[in-house]
Amino acid sequence: MTIARIIALSSTLILAACSAPRNTTADLSEQPCGDNPRCVSTQDNREEFELASFILTPNATIDQIAQVALSFHRSELADKRDDYLRIEYTSEIFGYIDDMELKIKDGRLIVRSEARIGYYDFKVNRDRVEAFRAKLIETGLVIANP
């Protein structure tokens, strides 16, 4: 094993060991993102974190939304309540977990997606959420260009 691989593996293990586990009972869907650029939200109006609104069609249900969210690779339903979902997405290489929280409220879908560890997520969450939006529009659950 080369020195570079040992250093990379050691660094990854140290970062993972130092990360705080997520409080899996907390609903953070309506909270703005923190200061690290590893999160996006419909509830945050700062440019680097902000997502455009998701306007639901009148008959959209949380179960239909869950089906779309779980159609992405390496996704798992972590929590489901009346009009709330938390989906965990696990990265293929290092197994990092991102949490996407979804809540139906007043005809809109509140969306918050955040990497659990690290400072920057290389726009993985934003890209996933926009792909999710496209699938919701395609399935007729969200109105395109509200």
C-alpha positions as CSV (number, residue, x, y, z in Angstrom):
1,M,0.0,0.0,0.0
2,T,1.4,3.4,-1.0
3,I,2.0,6.2,1.5
4,A,-0.6,8.3,-0.3
5,R,-3.3,5.6,0.1
6,I,-2.4,5.2,3.8
7,I,-2.7,8.9,4.3
8,A,-6.0,9.1,2.4
9,L,-7.5,6.2,4.3
10,S,-6.3,7.5,7.7
11,S,-7.7,11.0,6.9
12,T,-11.1,9.5,5.9
13,L,-11.3,7.4,9.1
14,I,-10.3,10.3,11.3
15,L,-12.9,12.6,9.7
16,A,-15.6,9.9,10.0
17,A,-14.7,9.2,13.7
18,C,-14.9,12.9,14.5
19,S,-18.3,13.5,12.9
20,A,-21.2,13.8,15.2
21,P,-24.0,11.3,14.5
22,R,-27.3,12.8,13.3
23,N,-30.1,13.1,15.8
24,T,-32.5,10.9,13.8
25,T,-35.6,12.0,15.7
26,A,-35.3,15.7,15.0
27,D,-37.3,17.2,12.1
28,L,-35.0,19.8,10.6
29,S,-37.0,20.3,7.4
30,E,-38.1,23.8,8.2
31,Q,-34.7,24.9,9.6
32,P,-32.3,27.0,7.5
33,C,-29.0,25.4,6.6
34,G,-26.0,26.1,8.8
35,D,-22.9,28.0,7.5
36,N,-21.2,25.0,5.7
37,P,-22.0,24.7,2.0
38,R,-23.2,21.1,2.2
39,C,-26.9,21.8,2.5
40,V,-29.7,23.1,0.3
41,S,-33.2,24.1,1.4
42,T,-36.5,25.6,0.3
43,Q,-36.5,27.4,3.7
44,D,-33.2,29.2,3.3
45,N,-33.1,32.4,1.3
46,R,-29.3,32.7,1.1
47,E,-28.2,32.2,-2.5
48,E,-25.8,29.3,-2.0
49,F,-28.3,27.3,0.0
50,E,-31.7,28.3,-1.5
51,L,-33.9,26.0,-3.5
52,A,-36.8,27.2,-5.6
53,S,-40.2,26.3,-4.3
54,F,-41.8,22.9,-5.0
55,I,-45.5,23.6,-5.7
56,L,-47.5,20.4,-5.4
57,T,-50.4,19.3,-7.6
58,P,-53.6,19.0,-5.6
59,N,-53.6,15.2,-5.4
60,A,-50.0,14.7,-4.5
61,T,-49.5,12.4,-1.5
62,I,-46.5,11.8,0.8
63,D,-46.5,8.1,-0.3
64,Q,-46.2,9.1,-4.0
65,I,-43.4,11.5,-3.1
66,A,-41.7,8.8,-1.1
67,Q,-41.8,6.4,-4.1
68,V,-40.0,9.0,-6.3
69,A,-37.4,9.8,-3.6
70,L,-36.7,6.2,-3.1
71,S,-36.2,5.6,-6.8
72,F,-32.7,7.0,-6.6
73,H,-29.7,4.6,-6.1
74,R,-28.6,3.9,-2.5
75,S,-31.7,5.4,-0.9
76,E,-33.4,4.2,2.2
77,L,-36.5,5.4,4.1
78,A,-35.2,6.5,7.5
79,D,-38.4,8.1,9.0
80,K,-42.0,8.6,7.9
81,R,-44.7,10.5,9.7
82,D,-48.0,12.0,8.6
83,D,-46.7,14.5,6.0
84,Y,-42.9,14.1,6.6
85,L,-40.2,11.9,5.2
86,R,-36.5,11.5,5.9
87,I,-34.5,9.6,3.2
88,E,-30.9,8.6,3.6
89,Y,-28.7,8.5,0.6
90,T,-25.4,6.7,0.9
91,S,-22.4,7.5,-1.3
92,E,-21.0,4.6,-3.3
93,I,-17.3,5.1,-2.5
94,F,-16.9,6.1,1.2
95,G,-20.4,5.4,2.4
96,Y,-21.1,9.0,3.4
97,I,-24.7,9.7,4.3
98,D,-26.8,12.6,3.1
99,D,-30.2,13.3,4.7
100,M,-33.1,14.6,2.5
101,E,-36.1,15.8,4.5
102,L,-39.4,16.3,2.9
103,K,-42.6,17.8,4.3
104,I,-45.9,18.7,2.8
105,K,-47.2,22.0,4.1
106,D,-49.8,24.4,2.6
107,G,-49.7,22.9,-0.9
108,R,-45.9,23.0,-1.1
109,L,-43.2,20.5,-0.5
110,I,-40.6,21.7,1.9
111,V,-37.2,20.2,0.9
112,R,-34.0,20.2,2.9
113,S,-31.0,18.0,1.9
114,E,-27.7,18.0,3.8
115,A,-24.5,16.0,4.0
116,R,-23.9,14.7,7.5
117,I,-20.1,15.3,7.5
118,G,-17.6,17.5,5.8
119,Y,-17.5,21.1,4.9
120,Y,-18.4,21.0,1.2
121,D,-20.4,18.4,-0.7
122,F,-19.4,19.4,-4.3
123,K,-23.1,20.2,-5.0
124,V,-24.1,16.6,-4.6
125,N,-27.2,17.5,-2.6
126,R,-28.3,20.3,-5.0
127,D,-27.8,18.0,-8.0
128,R,-29.8,15.2,-6.4
129,V,-32.6,17.6,-5.3
130,E,-32.9,19.1,-8.8
131,A,-33.0,15.5,-10.3
132,F,-35.7,14.7,-7.7
133,R,-37.6,17.9,-8.8
134,A,-37.5,16.8,-12.4
135,K,-38.9,13.3,-11.5
136,L,-41.7,14.9,-9.5
137,I,-42.6,17.1,-12.5
138,E,-42.4,14.1,-14.8
139,T,-44.8,12.1,-12.6
140,G,-47.2,15.0,-12.2
141,L,-46.7,15.6,-8.5
142,V,-45.1,19.1,-8.8
143,I,-46.0,22.0,-11.0
144,A,-43.2,23.0,-13.4
145,N,-42.0,26.6,-13.3
146,P,-44.6,27.9,-10.8
